Amino acid sequence: MRSSPKILLLAFVMGCFFSAEAQLLTIQDAVDQAIKNNAQINQMRAQLNQKKETWRTQTGVAAPEFSYMKEGIDQKAAQPFQEKRLTVSQSVDFPLTTAYRLKAIQQEGKAMEFTIQEEERKVKVGVKSRYVEVIYAIHLQKLRDQQLKLATEMYNAVYSQFETGMGNGMDLTKAELQVAEANNDIDDARRQLHQARYSLFNLMGLPPENQKYSIEFMDTLKSNNVEISQIVALAVLTDQPIYKSSERELEASGYFLKEARSNLLPDIRFDLYKQDYGTGYNFNGFEVGLSFPIWYPLEQRGRIKMNLAHQDEITWKQKGIRSEMKQQIEHAWHTYEVSRSTIKRYDETIRSKAEKLQTLTLSAYRLGQVDLLNLIQAQQIYLNSQQRYLLALRDFYIQLVELEKFLGKELVY
């Protein structure tokens, strides 16, 4: 019986431990949450649902009209009226006009679907880019810790020289400044990490109460080993959702133009009625009417010119889209190539030589073979090469993400 409190205490401690356990946020999880919570995308989806139901209000079939008519009224006569009539009237647009209108609405819906796809790609690029920034900040913080370690080693070496009388107070002060600057850089790296984290959380639409420090991120990213040529990148210009959306808009405007021209054809009106000539509603009748657009110079002609102008607008919009996408693709491709070359050069040459230079210079300083200035310079070369490598890695992944948007492939995961 005495062991029960211990068991309960152990269970409580274990429960607290597991509740505080870190939660890994993968890059795909971040993308999924961002698309799900994005206000702009959800608004566009609601607008698409509205557009899908628009056709029901654009069928060209007016509400039926019910009327009652009584004529030849004479209360003094033996038959107090000549005729009574119950009528149902129905007006419809010319069928061809309705067909063009519904096709235009359908194309507008498809255009909105491609616009949503484009917006989802933009959100995906934004989330992945910010995720890359978070990982960059994490590794930058590790580099700053390494910088502090090197600065501390240098300070210890300088202090040892100072203690033995081989060094001077000026070198010791310089070493102390290097340690202080390393601590400042650590604080700045922490600031960058917090800024990158909250920027990612905000884009994901994560509530403030869920933006916890227990959230962890993938330490490294993976990318498909792809050889992307500039020709391949530029070949997908017309496959982009935003361009396909403009194509559907152009098709819709073409149908709206046909609708406007078909308004020259008459609308149709049908009347069905029951007649009473004093003996009951024993007779039937019907009437067909045509509505001709006699005000063509004002209404129909104006609609036609408006749709022609709208087609010109979309045509110029397409040219602008092509030009802007070409610029974006070329920028992403060139930056990707430069980053890849920098990474390759660092892996093949710079990494090993910078590490060797830093190690040899520290040993030489301890032996009195080089002065403090050479040691500081060797450490700066080593740290700068590592930071440039991190920057190149960051740019490499970010531009891969940009190319991923245009190529429609998963390149970073």
LINKACOR-V950168 format. One record per helix or strand of 3 or more residues. SS is the DSSP state (A for helix, B for strand). FROM is the first residue (numbers start at 1). TO is the last residue. If there is no record, write none. Layout:
BEGIN
ss=SS from=FROM to=TO
ss=SS from=FROM to=TO
END
This chain:
BEGIN
ss=A from=3 to=19
ss=B from=23 to=25
ss=A from=27 to=37
ss=A from=39 to=57
ss=B from=65 to=71
ss=B from=83 to=92
ss=A from=95 to=163
ss=A from=169 to=204
ss=A from=208 to=210
ss=B from=215 to=217
ss=A from=230 to=235
ss=A from=237 to=239
ss=A from=241 to=262
ss=B from=267 to=276
ss=B from=281 to=291
ss=A from=299 to=366
ss=A from=372 to=407
END
